[in-house]
Amino acid sequence: MMSKIEKIWLWISAAMFLIPEILWFTISNVLSNFFGNNDPIIFLRINFVNMQGYSFLYKAVVFFQLLGSLGFIFFLIKYKNMNKIIYCILLFIGILVFFISLFSFYLINFFKINF
């Protein structure tokens, strides 16, 4: 079983991804714009992070989410003394979220998706 401190760090790193995504839909907006049609950008939720002058802030939030998903995977692998089924499910979700975050960060920085 994981100790209390280990569980706290695991869920703090998960919250680093979840809280910005719930507040601003950052990765969801990037992916919907990339895989959507060529019409003008339609956001799932318009907020100050999506505004024209705040592209650096948007990149910082997505990078913060990327670090949170990477931390979740790190702490999950480091403290893997939990139920095997739950461990495998959480590891799969963590790796999936990490690669989606990495792809979104790549799109923002190298394809110059403007907001």
C-alpha positions as a LaTeX table, in Angstrom:
\begin{tabular}{lrrr}
\hline
Residue & $x$ (\AA) & $y$ (\AA) & $z$ (\AA) \\
\hline
Met1 & 0.00 & 0.00 & 0.00 \\
Met2 & 1.11 & 3.53 & $-0.68$ \\
Ser3 & 1.86 & 5.80 & 2.24 \\
Lys4 & $-0.09$ & 8.98 & 2.81 \\
Ile5 & 2.69 & 11.24 & 1.51 \\
Glu6 & 3.03 & 9.13 & $-1.66$ \\
Lys7 & $-0.70$ & 9.36 & $-2.33$ \\
Ile8 & $-0.68$ & 13.10 & $-1.75$ \\
Trp9 & 2.12 & 13.67 & $-4.27$ \\
Leu10 & 0.44 & 11.39 & $-6.79$ \\
Trp11 & $-2.82$ & 13.33 & $-6.64$ \\
Ile12 & $-1.10$ & 16.74 & $-6.55$ \\
Ser13 & 0.56 & 15.91 & $-9.85$ \\
Ala14 & $-2.78$ & 14.72 & $-11.24$ \\
Ala15 & $-4.37$ & 18.00 & $-10.10$ \\
Met16 & $-1.67$ & 19.91 & $-11.99$ \\
Phe17 & $-3.26$ & 18.56 & $-15.16$ \\
Leu18 & $-6.92$ & 18.46 & $-14.17$ \\
Ile19 & $-7.46$ & 21.90 & $-12.65$ \\
Pro20 & $-6.27$ & 23.96 & $-15.67$ \\
Glu21 & $-8.12$ & 21.63 & $-18.03$ \\
Ile22 & $-11.37$ & 22.02 & $-16.10$ \\
Leu23 & $-10.99$ & 25.80 & $-15.84$ \\
Trp24 & $-9.82$ & 26.66 & $-19.35$ \\
Phe25 & $-10.16$ & 23.58 & $-21.64$ \\
Thr26 & $-6.65$ & 24.24 & $-22.93$ \\
Ile27 & $-5.81$ & 20.89 & $-24.51$ \\
Ser28 & $-9.36$ & 20.30 & $-25.65$ \\
Asn29 & $-9.31$ & 23.63 & $-27.51$ \\
Val30 & $-6.00$ & 22.85 & $-29.20$ \\
Leu31 & $-7.11$ & 19.42 & $-30.35$ \\
Ser32 & $-10.53$ & 20.59 & $-31.53$ \\
Asn33 & $-8.88$ & 23.38 & $-33.55$ \\
Phe34 & $-6.31$ & 21.04 & $-35.05$ \\
Phe35 & $-8.68$ & 18.22 & $-35.99$ \\
Gly36 & $-11.62$ & 20.48 & $-36.83$ \\
Asn37 & $-12.42$ & 22.09 & $-40.12$ \\
Asn38 & $-10.74$ & 25.18 & $-41.55$ \\
Asp39 & $-13.45$ & 27.56 & $-40.39$ \\
Pro40 & $-12.54$ & 30.31 & $-37.95$ \\
Ile41 & $-11.46$ & 29.01 & $-34.58$ \\
Ile42 & $-14.36$ & 28.05 & $-32.36$ \\
Phe43 & $-13.46$ & 27.55 & $-28.73$ \\
Leu44 & $-15.17$ & 25.22 & $-26.32$ \\
Arg45 & $-14.91$ & 27.93 & $-23.70$ \\
Ile46 & $-13.64$ & 31.44 & $-24.32$ \\
Asn47 & $-11.65$ & 32.94 & $-21.45$ \\
Phe48 & $-8.68$ & 35.22 & $-20.87$ \\
Val49 & $-6.15$ & 32.47 & $-21.61$ \\
Asn50 & $-7.45$ & 32.18 & $-25.19$ \\
Met51 & $-7.20$ & 35.89 & $-25.95$ \\
Gln52 & $-4.82$ & 37.24 & $-28.58$ \\
Gly53 & $-2.19$ & 38.75 & $-26.27$ \\
Tyr54 & $-1.95$ & 35.85 & $-23.87$ \\
Ser55 & $-0.31$ & 33.19 & $-26.07$ \\
Phe56 & 2.64 & 32.90 & $-23.67$ \\
Leu57 & 0.26 & 32.26 & $-20.79$ \\
Tyr58 & $-1.56$ & 29.63 & $-22.86$ \\
Lys59 & 1.74 & 27.89 & $-23.61$ \\
Ala60 & 2.72 & 28.05 & $-19.95$ \\
Val61 & $-0.56$ & 26.46 & $-18.85$ \\
Val62 & $-0.20$ & 23.62 & $-21.36$ \\
Phe63 & 3.43 & 23.12 & $-20.26$ \\
Phe64 & 2.26 & 23.04 & $-16.63$ \\
Gln65 & $-0.27$ & 20.36 & $-17.58$ \\
Leu66 & 2.46 & 18.42 & $-19.38$ \\
Leu67 & 4.60 & 18.49 & $-16.24$ \\
Gly68 & 1.64 & 17.40 & $-14.14$ \\
Ser69 & 0.93 & 14.38 & $-16.32$ \\
Leu70 & 4.63 & 13.47 & $-16.34$ \\
Gly71 & 4.76 & 13.78 & $-12.55$ \\
Phe72 & 1.69 & 11.57 & $-12.24$ \\
Ile73 & 3.39 & 8.85 & $-14.30$ \\
Phe74 & 6.64 & 9.25 & $-12.35$ \\
Phe75 & 5.00 & 8.94 & $-8.94$ \\
Leu76 & 2.80 & 6.10 & $-10.11$ \\
Ile77 & 5.80 & 4.10 & $-11.34$ \\
Lys78 & 7.90 & 4.96 & $-8.31$ \\
Tyr79 & 5.25 & 3.88 & $-5.81$ \\
Lys80 & 3.65 & 0.98 & $-7.63$ \\
Asn81 & 2.72 & $-1.06$ & $-4.58$ \\
Met82 & $-1.05$ & $-0.97$ & $-5.21$ \\
Asn83 & $-3.67$ & $-3.22$ & $-6.77$ \\
Lys84 & $-2.43$ & $-4.46$ & $-10.17$ \\
Ile85 & $-5.65$ & $-3.69$ & $-12.05$ \\
Ile86 & $-5.93$ & $-0.16$ & $-10.67$ \\
Tyr87 & $-2.22$ & 0.39 & $-11.29$ \\
Cys88 & $-2.49$ & $-0.69$ & $-14.94$ \\
Ile89 & $-5.57$ & 1.47 & $-15.55$ \\
Leu90 & $-4.01$ & 4.55 & $-13.93$ \\
Leu91 & $-0.74$ & 4.01 & $-15.78$ \\
Phe92 & $-2.53$ & 3.69 & $-19.13$ \\
Ile93 & $-4.57$ & 6.83 & $-18.49$ \\
Gly94 & $-1.47$ & 8.71 & $-17.33$ \\
Ile95 & 0.56 & 7.75 & $-20.40$ \\
Leu96 & $-2.34$ & 8.59 & $-22.71$ \\
Val97 & $-2.82$ & 12.01 & $-21.10$ \\
Phe98 & 0.94 & 12.66 & $-21.26$ \\
Phe99 & 1.11 & 11.97 & $-24.99$ \\
Ile100 & $-1.98$ & 14.06 & $-25.67$ \\
Ser101 & $-0.45$ & 16.92 & $-23.65$ \\
Leu102 & 2.85 & 16.54 & $-25.48$ \\
Phe103 & 1.10 & 16.59 & $-28.86$ \\
Ser104 & $-0.86$ & 19.70 & $-27.87$ \\
Phe105 & 2.28 & 21.44 & $-26.66$ \\
Tyr106 & 3.98 & 20.54 & $-29.95$ \\
Leu107 & 1.06 & 21.94 & $-31.94$ \\
Ile108 & 1.03 & 25.21 & $-30.03$ \\
Asn109 & 4.76 & 25.81 & $-30.37$ \\
Phe110 & 5.61 & 24.52 & $-33.82$ \\
Phe111 & 2.44 & 24.86 & $-35.85$ \\
Lys112 & 1.77 & 28.33 & $-34.48$ \\
Ile113 & $-1.89$ & 27.80 & $-33.67$ \\
Asn114 & $-2.95$ & 31.37 & $-33.02$ \\
Phe115 & $-5.59$ & 32.37 & $-30.55$ \\
\hline
\end{tabular}
